[in-house]
């Protein structure tokens, strides 16, 4: 999901998505620790999605999002 699609969502939807992404990140870390992970780039994608969501939430809170 790209930033434009995330900006179209409400703050509550973004908070729900953030929680889902954090759970996904935790599960990926556990998989990596046990050697079950198939794609190493999944952790990076999850981390970047979390950062993207937090940025958009901050912009919405300050009124900077258009």
C-alpha positions in Angstrom: 0.0 0.0 0.0 1.5 3.4 -1.0 1.3 6.7 0.9 -1.5 8.1 -1.2 -3.8 5.2 -0.4 -3.0 5.5 3.3 -3.7 9.2 3.2 -7.2 8.5 2.0 -8.0 6.4 5.1 -9.2 7.8 8.4 -7.1 8.0 11.5 -8.9 5.0 13.1 -8.3 2.9 10.0 -4.6 3.8 10.1 -4.3 2.9 13.8 -5.8 -0.5 13.1 -3.5 -1.0 10.2 -0.5 0.1 12.3 -1.4 -2.5 14.9 -1.6 -5.2 12.2 1.7 -4.2 10.8 3.4 -4.3 14.2 2.0 -7.8 14.8 3.3 -8.8 11.3 6.7 -7.4 12.2 6.8 -9.3 15.4 5.9 -12.6 13.7 8.5 -12.0 11.0 11.2 -11.4 13.7 10.2 -14.7 15.4 10.3 -16.5 12.1 13.8 -15.1 11.4 15.0 -16.2 14.8 13.8 -19.7 14.3 15.1 -19.9 10.7 11.7 -20.2 9.1 11.6 -17.0 7.1 11.5 -17.3 3.4 12.0 -13.7 2.2 14.4 -11.4 4.1 12.9 -8.3 2.6 9.6 -8.8 4.4 11.0 -7.4 7.6 12.2 -4.3 5.8 8.9 -3.8 4.1 7.0 -4.1 7.4 9.3 -1.6 9.1 8.9 0.9 6.3 5.1 0.5 6.2 5.1 1.2 10.0 7.1 4.3 9.5 4.9 5.4 6.6 1.8 5.0 8.7 3.3 6.9 11.7 4.3 9.7 9.4 0.8 10.1 7.9 -0.8 9.9 11.4 1.5 12.7 12.5 0.6 14.8 9.5 -3.1 14.2 10.2 -2.7 15.2 13.8 -1.0 18.5 12.9 -3.3 19.2 10.0 -0.4 18.9 7.5 -2.1 16.2 5.3 -3.9 17.4 2.2 
